[in-house]
Amino acid sequence: MKLFVARHGQTIWNAHNKVCGITDVELTEKGTEQAKKLADIVKSYNIHILISSPLKRAIETSRIVADENNIALQIEEALIEQNYGIYEGVDRKNDKFLANKRNFAYRYPDGESMMQVAYRIYGLIDKIKEQHQGKNILIISHGGICRIIRTYFIDMTNDEFFNYTLENGKIEEYEL
């Protein structure tokens, strides 16, 4: 049983280097192309179920991949990106945002902490293992969620976690 994890295609906020958590933005033209390339890559895997975040950028990516590969698509609320609170829409290099990002147990003001996100994502992975034994699952979600999923399978230092990014339209594979 394998878990494949992919990040949605590019959005305008990604292109402009803005923090994008729960803000519901759509794919750019480049993002749609990335989703189509991802769909081609997925053809070489034996995916049984695709589980997507409910945000537009993930659903758009997921529909392209699911349609192209004839895979059942499920929407999962727990896969929504982290709520970055007051930092939604600010530059990703904003000093206050970056300082907050280094403090995993600290909630973003008006948002949630990475510990809260890890709690919901770890629970979801445990549920997937239980409910879909023997099946290969593809999750399409967001950068922050992909980072948390990675920690379920791979130990990372705080610095490695802080600096890790799965690029738009890219996929990783884990053994469940």
C-alpha positions in Angstrom: 0.0 0.0 0.0 1.4 3.3 -1.0 0.5 6.9 -0.4 1.3 9.4 -3.1 1.2 13.0 -2.1 1.1 15.9 -4.6 0.8 19.6 -4.4 -1.7 21.5 -6.5 -0.7 23.5 -9.6 0.5 27.1 -9.4 -1.9 29.9 -8.3 -1.5 33.6 -8.8 -0.5 33.9 -5.1 2.2 31.3 -5.6 3.5 33.2 -8.6 3.6 36.4 -6.6 5.2 34.7 -3.6 2.2 35.4 -1.2 1.3 33.4 1.8 -1.8 31.3 0.8 -3.5 29.2 3.3 -7.3 29.0 3.4 -7.8 31.8 0.9 -9.6 30.1 -2.0 -7.7 31.0 -5.2 -7.7 29.3 -8.6 -5.0 27.8 -10.7 -3.1 30.0 -13.2 -2.6 28.8 -16.8 0.8 27.4 -15.7 -1.0 25.7 -12.8 -3.3 23.9 -15.2 -0.4 22.8 -17.3 1.3 21.5 -14.1 -1.8 19.6 -13.3 -1.9 18.0 -16.8 1.8 17.0 -16.4 1.0 15.5 -13.0 -1.9 13.5 -14.6 0.6 12.1 -17.1 3.0 11.1 -14.3 0.2 9.5 -12.3 -0.6 7.2 -15.3 2.5 5.1 -14.4 1.1 4.5 -10.8 -1.7 2.2 -9.9 -3.8 4.7 -8.0 -7.2 3.5 -6.7 -8.5 6.6 -4.9 -7.6 10.3 -5.2 -8.4 12.4 -2.1 -8.4 16.2 -2.4 -8.4 19.2 -0.3 -11.7 21.2 -0.7 -10.0 24.4 -1.9 -10.4 25.3 -5.6 -6.7 25.0 -6.5 -6.5 21.5 -5.2 -9.9 20.5 -6.6 -9.0 21.9 -10.1 -5.7 19.9 -10.0 -7.5 16.8 -8.7 -10.2 16.8 -11.3 -7.7 17.0 -14.1 -5.7 14.1 -12.6 -8.8 12.0 -11.8 -10.5 12.5 -15.2 -7.3 11.8 -17.1 -6.7 8.6 -15.1 -10.3 7.4 -14.4 -9.7 7.5 -10.7 -12.5 8.0 -8.1 -12.2 11.5 -6.4 -13.0 12.2 -2.8 -13.0 15.6 -1.1 -11.6 15.7 2.4 -12.0 18.7 4.6 -9.0 17.8 6.8 -6.7 18.4 3.8 -7.5 22.1 3.8 -4.3 24.2 4.0 -3.1 25.6 7.3 -4.9 28.8 8.3 -2.2 31.4 8.4 -4.5 34.0 10.0 -3.3 37.6 9.7 -0.5 36.5 7.3 -2.8 35.4 4.5 -1.8 37.3 1.4 1.5 38.8 2.8 4.9 38.3 1.2 6.3 34.8 2.1 9.5 36.6 3.1 7.7 38.8 5.7 9.9 38.7 8.8 7.0 38.3 11.2 5.5 35.5 9.2 8.9 33.7 9.1 9.4 34.1 12.8 5.9 32.6 13.4 6.7 29.8 11.0 9.7 28.7 13.2 7.5 28.2 16.3 5.5 25.1 15.6 3.3 25.2 18.7 2.5 28.9 18.2 -0.8 29.7 16.5 -0.7 32.2 13.7 -2.8 35.2 15.0 -6.4 34.4 13.9 -5.1 31.1 12.5 -3.8 27.8 13.6 -0.5 26.3 14.7 1.5 23.6 12.8 0.8 21.3 15.8 -2.9 21.7 15.2 -2.5 20.9 11.5 -0.3 17.9 12.3 -3.0 16.6 14.6 -5.7 16.6 11.9 -3.3 15.3 9.2 -1.8 12.4 11.3 -5.4 11.4 12.2 -6.4 11.4 8.5 -3.4 9.3 7.5 -4.2 6.8 10.2 -7.9 6.7 9.0 -6.7 6.2 5.4 -4.5 3.2 6.4 -7.4 1.7 8.2 -10.1 2.3 5.6 -8.2 1.7 2.4 -6.0 -1.3 3.2 -4.2 -2.7 0.1 -5.0 0.3 -2.1 -2.7 3.0 -3.4 -4.0 6.5 -2.5 -3.1 9.8 -4.0 -3.6 13.0 -1.9 -3.6 16.3 -3.7 -3.3 19.2 -1.3 -1.1 22.2 -0.3 2.5 23.0 0.5 2.0 23.2 4.3 0.0 19.9 4.3 2.6 18.1 2.2 5.3 19.3 4.7 3.3 17.8 7.6 2.6 14.6 5.7 6.3 14.2 5.1 6.9 14.3 8.9 4.6 11.3 9.4 7.0 9.2 7.4 10.4 10.9 7.7 12.1 12.5 10.7 13.1 16.1 10.0 15.0 18.6 12.1 13.2 21.9 12.7 15.4 23.5 10.2 14.7 20.8 7.5 11.0 21.2 8.2 11.1 25.0 8.0 13.0 24.9 4.6 11.1 21.9 3.0 8.8 22.7 0.0 7.2 20.4 -2.4 6.9 22.4 -5.6 3.6 23.0 -7.4 2.5 19.9 -9.4 5.1 17.6 -8.0 4.5 14.2 -6.3 6.2 12.1 -3.6 5.7 8.5 -2.7 5.5 6.9 0.8 5.0 3.3 1.9 2.0 2.9 4.2 
